[in-house]
Amino acid sequence: MKRSFLVIFELPDPLPDAFVAGIPENRKTVERLMSQQHLQFFAVAADRSRCWAVVMADSEAGVLNIISEFPLIRFMEVGIQELAMLTTPVLTPSPSWN
């Protein structure tokens, strides 16, 4: 059974040029992992000091396997915390009248 984990990514300061250049590819990876329902949530702090994600996995090792897909992971320090509860809105598709 998949469990929820909060992942905190600490970003380097200042952001290296290689990090900035890799942001578009990292965003594509985030979008792909969200569409595959491995990620439930992803956010970046306004000051670009850290990111947060909620990852669905069987274990902490599974989380590490998923986040290893981020192209920018080599620049980040990572903390992982299993969540006892995660409440998210239920999203339902809107009807198409076409």
C-alpha positions as CSV (number, residue, x, y, z in Angstrom):
1,M,0.0,0.0,0.0
2,K,1.3,3.4,-0.9
3,R,2.1,5.8,1.9
4,S,2.5,9.6,1.9
5,F,5.9,11.2,2.5
6,L,6.8,14.8,2.8
7,V,10.1,15.6,1.1
8,I,11.9,18.8,1.9
9,F,14.6,19.8,-0.7
10,E,17.1,22.4,0.5
11,L,18.5,24.4,-2.5
12,P,22.0,25.8,-2.9
13,D,22.5,29.6,-2.3
14,P,23.4,31.0,-4.7
15,L,21.8,28.8,-7.4
16,P,24.6,27.6,-9.7
17,D,24.2,28.3,-13.4
18,A,23.9,24.5,-14.1
19,F,21.0,24.4,-11.6
20,V,19.2,27.2,-13.3
21,A,19.8,25.7,-16.8
22,G,18.3,22.4,-15.5
23,I,15.0,23.9,-14.2
24,P,12.9,23.3,-17.4
25,E,13.9,19.6,-17.5
26,N,13.2,19.3,-13.8
27,R,9.7,20.8,-14.3
28,K,9.0,18.2,-17.0
29,T,10.0,15.5,-14.6
30,V,7.7,16.9,-11.8
31,E,4.8,17.0,-14.3
32,R,5.4,13.4,-15.4
33,L,5.6,12.2,-11.8
34,M,2.4,14.0,-11.0
35,S,0.6,12.5,-14.0
36,Q,1.8,9.1,-12.8
37,Q,0.5,9.9,-9.3
38,H,3.9,9.5,-7.7
39,L,3.8,13.1,-6.6
40,Q,0.7,14.6,-5.0
41,F,2.1,18.1,-4.4
42,F,5.1,20.2,-5.4
43,A,5.9,23.7,-4.3
44,V,8.9,26.1,-4.4
45,A,9.6,28.8,-1.8
46,A,9.4,32.4,-3.1
47,D,13.0,33.0,-2.0
48,R,14.0,29.8,-3.9
49,S,15.7,28.4,-0.8
50,R,13.7,25.1,-0.7
51,C,11.0,23.0,-2.3
52,W,8.4,20.6,-0.8
53,A,6.8,17.6,-2.3
54,V,4.4,14.9,-1.2
55,V,5.5,11.6,-2.7
56,M,3.5,8.4,-2.7
57,A,5.6,5.3,-2.2
58,D,5.8,2.0,-0.4
59,S,8.8,3.0,1.7
60,E,11.4,5.7,2.2
61,A,13.6,3.7,-0.2
62,G,10.8,4.0,-2.7
63,V,10.8,7.8,-2.2
64,L,14.5,8.0,-2.8
65,N,14.1,6.0,-6.0
66,I,11.3,8.4,-7.2
67,I,13.2,11.6,-6.4
68,S,16.4,10.3,-7.9
69,E,14.6,11.0,-11.2
70,F,14.9,14.8,-10.7
71,P,17.7,16.1,-12.9
72,L,18.5,18.7,-10.2
73,I,18.7,16.2,-7.3
74,R,22.5,16.4,-7.2
75,F,22.3,20.0,-6.1
76,M,19.8,19.4,-3.2
77,E,19.9,18.3,0.3
78,V,16.9,16.1,1.1
79,G,14.8,15.4,4.2
80,I,12.0,12.8,4.2
81,Q,9.2,12.5,6.7
82,E,6.4,9.9,6.6
83,L,3.0,11.5,7.0
84,A,0.2,10.1,9.3
85,M,-2.4,12.0,7.4
86,L,-2.7,13.9,4.1
87,T,-5.9,15.8,3.2
88,T,-6.3,17.0,-0.4
89,P,-9.3,18.2,-2.3
90,V,-11.1,15.7,-4.4
91,L,-10.8,16.9,-8.0
92,T,-13.5,15.8,-10.4
93,P,-13.4,16.4,-14.1
94,S,-15.8,19.0,-15.4
95,P,-18.3,17.8,-17.9
96,S,-17.8,18.5,-21.6
97,W,-20.9,19.9,-23.3
98,N,-19.5,19.4,-26.8
